[in-house]
Amino acid sequence: MSEKAVGADNQQATSQLFEGASETTREISQTNRELAILLSMLFTDGCVSPKNKNGWRLLFCNKSKILVDLFQNCMVKVFRLPRTRFGISKLQDKYWQIVVNSKDIGNYLVSNFGTFRTLKLKNGLPTKARLPIKWLIINDCVSDFLRVAFSCDGGLSFYPTHRNGIRGGTKWLIRTLFLSCEHDQLRKDYLRLLDSVGINARDVKADGKIKIEDKINISKFHKTIGFVADVEVTNHSKFWSSYSKQKLLELMISSYNQPSKIYNLPVFSLR
């Protein structure tokens, strides 16, 4: 992605006029916040892939209907698309999928923000995907972008553990915020975005994750970023499946004051 191109086309723009087909001759309101949310979704659980000869297919797939609805609402607001243009379906594995085809929207996104493919190419090499760091910082959309990224591909590890000892041992709480991302360069980009809002995290390449693990930075994340409201923890979680990610974050923050109240929560005794 060219930062020069991003700055030229987006930094000062409050509206955008597409060229070409009928749908793109309408002037659209380009709200930076909604565009940042869309970009975050496309870099995590979405894609912009070629369709037929010159077209593009925009897709987002997630278990949260809340996030699918957010994707549609942002597309409608940014690109003035009628809701009838979208195909929404629920897949057999409990995922929701939303799809819209548009040559001109695809051209706009790819020409300004580069590839959204994060999986390796067939030859095993990484793609040239880069997060639009400069654009997000200039337009004060870093927190919006990260909130959605962590809601899509991130989560929380929060549980008690202990060490046996002759005096009864020691108990403590594991508290970790994480963002899963297998793309080495994108993890570096996420670290830069977090650093831009004053949050220190570490790149755990072996796990393919960004991790935030200390009180100061977890508290900063809670204050400046957080999770999209009512998006639930997935069933991959041993203890917190179907629990709101934001409410779990708030419980994690409260645990710093009285950790002993957490050790004996029913959710741990049932496992």
C-alpha positions as CSV (number, residue, x, y, z in Angstrom):
1,M,0.0,0.0,0.0
2,S,1.3,3.5,-0.9
3,E,1.0,5.9,2.1
4,K,1.3,8.7,-0.5
5,A,-1.7,7.4,-2.4
6,V,-3.7,7.1,0.9
7,G,-2.9,10.6,2.0
8,A,-3.6,12.1,-1.4
9,D,-7.0,10.4,-1.9
10,N,-8.3,10.3,1.7
11,Q,-6.6,12.7,4.1
12,Q,-8.6,15.8,3.2
13,A,-11.6,14.0,1.6
14,T,-15.1,14.3,3.2
15,S,-16.8,13.0,0.1
16,Q,-15.9,10.9,-2.9
17,L,-17.3,10.7,-6.4
18,F,-16.9,7.3,-8.0
19,E,-16.4,7.2,-11.8
20,G,-17.9,4.8,-14.2
21,A,-20.9,2.6,-13.6
22,S,-24.3,3.9,-12.6
23,E,-23.9,3.0,-8.9
24,T,-20.7,5.0,-8.8
25,T,-21.9,8.2,-10.3
26,R,-23.7,9.0,-7.1
27,E,-21.8,11.2,-4.6
28,I,-21.3,9.4,-1.4
29,S,-20.5,10.7,2.1
30,Q,-17.2,9.2,3.2
31,T,-17.3,9.1,6.9
32,N,-13.8,8.2,8.1
33,R,-14.9,6.4,11.2
34,E,-17.2,4.0,9.3
35,L,-14.5,3.5,6.6
36,A,-12.0,2.6,9.3
37,I,-14.4,0.1,10.7
38,L,-14.9,-1.5,7.2
39,L,-11.2,-1.7,6.7
40,S,-10.7,-3.4,10.0
41,M,-13.3,-6.0,9.1
42,L,-11.8,-6.6,5.7
43,F,-8.3,-7.1,7.2
44,T,-9.6,-9.6,9.8
45,D,-12.7,-11.7,8.8
46,G,-13.3,-10.2,5.4
47,C,-11.9,-10.1,1.9
48,V,-12.0,-8.2,-1.4
49,S,-11.5,-10.9,-4.0
50,P,-11.7,-10.8,-7.8
51,K,-15.0,-11.8,-9.4
52,N,-15.3,-12.7,-13.1
53,K,-13.1,-10.6,-15.4
54,N,-13.1,-7.1,-13.9
55,G,-15.4,-7.3,-10.8
56,W,-14.8,-7.6,-7.1
57,R,-16.6,-9.5,-4.4
58,L,-16.6,-8.1,-0.9
59,L,-17.3,-10.6,1.9
60,F,-17.4,-10.6,5.7
61,C,-17.9,-13.8,7.8
62,N,-18.2,-14.0,11.5
63,K,-20.2,-15.8,14.2
64,S,-21.5,-12.5,15.5
65,K,-24.6,-11.1,13.8
66,I,-23.9,-7.8,15.5
67,L,-20.6,-7.5,13.5
68,V,-22.3,-8.6,10.3
69,D,-24.9,-5.9,10.8
70,L,-22.2,-3.4,11.5
71,F,-20.5,-4.3,8.3
72,Q,-23.7,-3.7,6.3
73,N,-24.5,-0.4,8.1
74,C,-21.0,1.0,7.4
75,M,-21.2,-0.1,3.7
76,V,-24.5,1.6,3.4
77,K,-23.3,4.8,5.1
78,V,-19.9,5.1,3.3
79,F,-20.9,3.9,-0.2
80,R,-24.7,4.7,-0.2
81,L,-25.6,1.2,-1.3
82,P,-29.2,0.0,-1.0
83,R,-29.6,-2.8,1.5
84,T,-31.1,-5.0,-1.2
85,R,-27.6,-5.2,-2.8
86,F,-26.4,-7.4,0.1
87,G,-26.7,-11.2,0.4
88,I,-26.8,-12.3,4.1
89,S,-26.9,-16.0,5.0
90,K,-26.2,-18.2,8.0
91,L,-23.8,-21.1,7.3
92,Q,-24.0,-24.6,8.8
93,D,-21.1,-23.9,11.1
94,K,-23.0,-21.1,12.9
95,Y,-21.2,-18.4,11.0
96,W,-23.0,-15.4,9.4
97,Q,-21.9,-14.3,6.0
98,I,-22.6,-11.1,4.1
99,V,-21.6,-10.5,0.5
100,V,-21.8,-7.7,-2.0
101,N,-20.4,-7.4,-5.5
102,S,-19.1,-4.1,-6.8
103,K,-16.4,-3.4,-9.4
104,D,-16.0,0.2,-8.4
105,I,-16.0,-0.1,-4.7
106,G,-13.5,-2.9,-5.0
107,N,-11.3,-0.8,-7.3
108,Y,-11.5,2.1,-4.8
109,L,-10.5,0.0,-1.8
110,V,-7.7,-1.9,-3.5
111,S,-6.3,1.2,-5.2
112,N,-6.2,3.1,-2.0
113,F,-5.5,0.5,0.6
114,G,-3.8,-2.4,-1.2
115,T,-4.5,-6.1,-0.8
116,F,-6.7,-7.3,2.1
117,R,-5.5,-10.9,1.7
118,T,-3.7,-12.0,4.9
119,L,-3.3,-15.7,4.2
120,K,0.0,-16.8,2.5
121,L,0.1,-17.2,-1.3
122,K,0.2,-20.6,-2.9
123,N,4.0,-20.4,-3.1
124,G,4.1,-20.0,0.7
125,L,5.2,-16.4,0.6
126,P,3.3,-13.7,2.6
127,T,1.1,-11.2,0.9
128,K,2.0,-7.5,0.7
129,A,-0.9,-6.5,3.0
130,R,-0.2,-3.5,5.2
131,L,-2.5,-1.7,7.6
132,P,-3.2,2.0,6.7
133,I,-1.3,3.3,9.7
134,K,-0.8,6.8,8.6
135,W,-4.4,7.2,7.3
136,L,-5.8,5.9,10.6
137,I,-3.6,8.2,12.7
138,I,-4.3,11.3,10.6
139,N,-8.0,10.7,10.7
140,D,-8.1,9.9,14.5
141,C,-9.6,6.4,13.8
142,V,-7.0,4.2,15.4
143,S,-9.3,3.2,18.4
144,D,-12.2,2.5,16.1
145,F,-10.0,0.3,13.9
146,L,-8.5,-1.6,16.8
147,R,-11.8,-2.0,18.6
148,V,-13.3,-3.9,15.6
149,A,-10.1,-5.9,15.0
150,F,-10.0,-7.2,18.6
151,S,-13.7,-7.9,18.4
152,C,-13.3,-9.9,15.3
153,D,-10.0,-11.7,15.7
154,G,-9.2,-11.0,19.4
155,G,-10.2,-12.1,22.8
156,L,-9.4,-12.5,26.5
157,S,-7.6,-15.1,28.5
158,F,-8.8,-14.8,32.1
159,Y,-8.7,-17.5,34.7
160,P,-7.1,-18.5,38.0
161,T,-4.1,-20.7,38.3
162,H,-1.9,-21.9,41.2
163,R,1.4,-23.3,42.3
164,N,1.5,-26.0,45.0
165,G,3.8,-25.4,48.0
166,I,4.6,-26.5,51.5
167,R,2.6,-23.6,52.9
168,G,-0.5,-24.1,50.8
169,G,0.9,-22.8,47.5
170,T,0.1,-19.6,45.6
171,K,-2.9,-18.5,43.5
172,W,-2.9,-15.8,40.9
173,L,-4.9,-14.7,37.9
174,I,-4.0,-15.0,34.2
175,R,-5.1,-11.8,32.5
176,T,-4.3,-11.4,28.8
177,L,-5.8,-9.5,25.9
178,F,-4.9,-11.0,22.5
179,L,-5.3,-10.5,18.8
180,S,-4.7,-13.4,16.5
181,C,-2.8,-12.7,13.2
182,E,-0.6,-15.0,11.3
183,H,0.8,-12.2,9.0
184,D,4.2,-11.1,10.4
185,Q,4.1,-7.6,8.9
186,L,0.5,-7.0,10.0
187,R,1.4,-7.9,13.6
188,K,4.1,-5.2,13.5
189,D,1.6,-2.8,12.1
190,Y,-0.9,-3.6,14.9
191,L,1.9,-2.9,17.4
192,R,2.5,0.5,15.9
193,L,-1.2,1.3,16.1
194,L,-1.4,0.3,19.7
195,D,1.8,2.3,20.5
196,S,0.2,5.4,18.8
197,V,-2.5,5.3,21.5
198,G,-0.1,4.6,24.3
199,I,-0.5,0.9,24.7
200,N,2.5,-1.5,24.9
201,A,2.0,-5.0,23.6
202,R,4.2,-7.8,22.5
203,D,4.4,-9.8,19.3
204,V,4.3,-13.5,20.1
205,K,5.3,-14.9,16.7
206,A,5.1,-18.6,17.9
207,D,1.4,-18.2,18.7
208,G,0.6,-15.8,15.9
209,K,-0.7,-13.3,18.4
210,I,-0.4,-9.8,19.7
211,K,-0.6,-9.9,23.5
212,I,-1.3,-7.3,26.2
213,E,-0.6,-8.7,29.6
214,D,0.0,-6.1,32.4
215,K,-2.4,-3.9,34.5
216,I,-1.3,-0.6,33.0
217,N,-1.8,-1.5,29.4
218,I,-4.9,-3.6,29.9
219,S,-6.4,-0.6,31.7
220,K,-5.4,1.7,28.8
221,F,-7.1,-0.8,26.4
222,H,-10.3,-0.7,28.5
223,K,-10.3,3.1,28.5
224,T,-9.3,3.9,24.9
225,I,-10.4,0.9,22.8
226,G,-12.6,-1.8,24.3
227,F,-14.7,-4.2,22.3
228,V,-17.8,-3.7,20.2
229,A,-20.9,-3.8,22.5
230,D,-22.6,-7.2,23.0
231,V,-20.1,-9.2,20.8
232,E,-19.7,-12.5,22.6
233,V,-16.8,-14.7,23.4
234,T,-16.8,-17.7,21.0
235,N,-17.1,-21.3,22.1
236,H,-13.4,-21.8,21.8
237,S,-13.2,-20.3,25.3
238,K,-13.0,-22.9,28.1
239,F,-14.8,-20.7,30.6
240,W,-16.4,-17.7,29.0
241,S,-18.3,-18.9,25.9
242,S,-21.2,-16.6,25.0
243,Y,-20.1,-14.1,27.6
244,S,-19.9,-10.5,26.3
245,K,-16.2,-9.6,25.5
246,Q,-16.7,-6.1,26.8
247,K,-18.3,-7.2,30.1
248,L,-15.5,-9.8,30.5
249,L,-13.0,-7.0,30.0
250,E,-14.8,-5.0,32.7
251,L,-14.7,-8.0,35.1
252,M,-11.0,-8.4,34.3
253,I,-10.4,-4.7,35.3
254,S,-12.4,-5.1,38.5
255,S,-10.3,-8.2,39.4
256,Y,-7.3,-6.0,40.1
257,N,-9.0,-4.6,43.2
258,Q,-10.3,-8.0,44.7
259,P,-8.7,-10.9,42.9
260,S,-9.9,-13.3,45.6
261,K,-13.5,-12.9,44.5
262,I,-12.6,-14.3,41.1
263,Y,-10.9,-17.5,42.2
264,N,-14.2,-19.1,43.4
265,L,-16.5,-18.0,40.6
266,P,-19.0,-20.8,39.6
267,V,-17.7,-20.7,36.0
268,F,-14.4,-22.2,37.2
269,S,-15.8,-24.9,39.5
270,L,-18.0,-26.2,36.7
271,R,-15.1,-27.1,34.4
